[in-house]
Amino acid sequence: MEFRRLGKSGLKVSALSFGAWVTFGQQYGVDQALEIMTAAYDRGCNFFDNAEVYARGQAETVMGEALTKAGWRRDSYLVSSKVFGGSVENPSPIQRGLSRKHIYHACHQAIERLQSDYLDLFFCHRPDPEVPIEETVRAMTELIQRGDVLYWGTSEWSAQQLMEAYAVARQYNLIAPTMEQPEYNMFHRYRFEHEYARLYHEDTLGLGTTIWSPLASGLLTGKYNDGIPDDSRMNLPSYGWLKARLESETGQSQLAKVRELTVIAGELGTSMAKLALAWCLKNPRVSTVITGASRASQVEENFAALDVVPRLTDDVMAEIETILDNQHDHLYGANT
Ligand SMILES: NC(=O)c1ccc[n+]([C@@H]2O[C@H](COP(=O)([O-])OP(=O)(O)OC[C@H]3O[C@@H](n4cnc5c(N)ncnc54)[C@H](OP(=O)(O)O)[C@@H]3O)[C@@H](O)[C@H]2O)c1
């Protein structure tokens, strides 16, 4: 396993990590969670990602039980949560968002569900336009000072919102976010590659990144090249929107590109999934690629992606770029 610094912090996170969205509490319970997390941990994964909103807290409960059953040393892995959407059905206005009140409760409820004493990483899952950024930065700083959280970060905040958090932290001697959790994959690039560009420099935030959906929910594995397999997440009851996205004009054009990319993967002697993950890993701005998996065999395959990175020469990257043809989408306002 390769370990990368989380931005300008001193924390070393495994380049490949594992997240619980979709799967934990929905596709499987504690025993399967333990099996899949063990497959990741045994391959050097030191970061397990979660959120209060995943299966309304159930994903954290399942992960917490699995971690307790596993009995791994607590200093050998990182566990996260994210606050914003709430962990109850139909949350009231104080049970969601980024107010000091909800951040406080979300943190302590996640700690309890995860059967931990603290959270290593705690993310604001989305920006909250109804709460002053100063209140959120202050609430996160307090949690860190209490020892409840070690590093705080954001997810899908704009560069402007991140700069505001940084400015507030400097002005009031508070703690600035260490990391962002953005979507980043071959089809979703603009924010990560362009909008955040100056935030990576150490003279601003020195931002670390824990990127999500590196396989575009499985599209980039090539598993949809010949139709939708029965056991795909696209067939889960509340994921019809993923199927609709695949069937849309954009989805079909992406699928055509995946078919072409699958040929390149074959020429490199690897799989489409490993090629897509290696492409993310190749970007030095990525601190860790959060993978998802519905079975241990997928973890086994995905965690071998690091071996493929050296095969991504300039010529291969150029070939991929020609197929993707989306490096400058920002010029036209597109983001796919
Ligand atoms: N901050 C945010 O807003 C946000 C949003 C989304 C996700 N996340 C985080 O990022 C993590 C990863 O996101 P993601 O689950 O969307 O990642 P992904 O890697 O894009 O998709 C993972 C899914 O693809 C399929 N898959 C994975 N490896 C495969 C393989 N080798 N062969 C065939 N199919 C394979 C599996 O689904 P099936 O087998 O069911 O088809 C798996 O559950 C989440 O768990 C979560 O922690 C964060």
The ligand as an ORCA input file, in Angstrom:
! r2SCAN-3c Opt
* xyz 0 1
  N     -19.131     12.963      0.202
  C     -20.078     12.553     -0.604
  O     -21.015     13.282     -0.933
  C     -20.048     11.135     -1.091
  C     -20.939     10.708     -2.097
  C     -20.847      9.394     -2.539
  C     -19.897      8.541     -2.005
  N     -19.064      8.974     -1.004
  C     -18.044      8.078     -0.382
  O     -17.258      7.461     -1.378
  C     -17.373      6.035     -1.256
  C     -17.228      5.403     -2.620
  O     -18.274      5.863     -3.480
  P     -18.979      4.824     -4.440
  O     -19.464      3.660     -3.654
  O     -19.923      5.568     -5.292
  O     -17.680      4.350     -5.291
  P     -17.533      3.721     -6.737
  O     -16.181      3.073     -6.682
  O     -17.759      4.729     -7.778
  O     -18.684      2.619     -6.853
  C     -18.653      1.470     -6.036
  C     -19.623      0.422     -6.565
  O     -19.222      0.002     -7.860
  C     -19.338     -1.428     -7.954
  N     -17.980     -1.965     -8.027
  C     -16.892     -1.585     -7.285
  N     -15.807     -2.269     -7.654
  C     -16.184     -3.098     -8.642
  C     -15.485     -4.043     -9.432
  N     -14.177     -4.238     -9.281
  N     -16.186     -4.723    -10.378
  C     -17.505     -4.519    -10.562
  N     -18.223     -3.630     -9.835
  C     -17.569     -2.917     -8.890
  C     -20.068     -1.873     -6.692
  O     -21.477     -1.765     -6.891
  P     -22.414     -3.002     -7.347
  O     -21.643     -4.274     -7.153
  O     -23.621     -2.907     -6.504
  O     -22.719     -2.736     -8.785
  C     -19.641     -0.815     -5.699
  O     -20.501     -0.703     -4.597
  C     -18.726      5.838     -0.554
  O     -18.837      4.605      0.085
  C     -18.721      6.983      0.428
  O     -17.933      6.658      1.548
  C     -19.124     10.257     -0.561
*
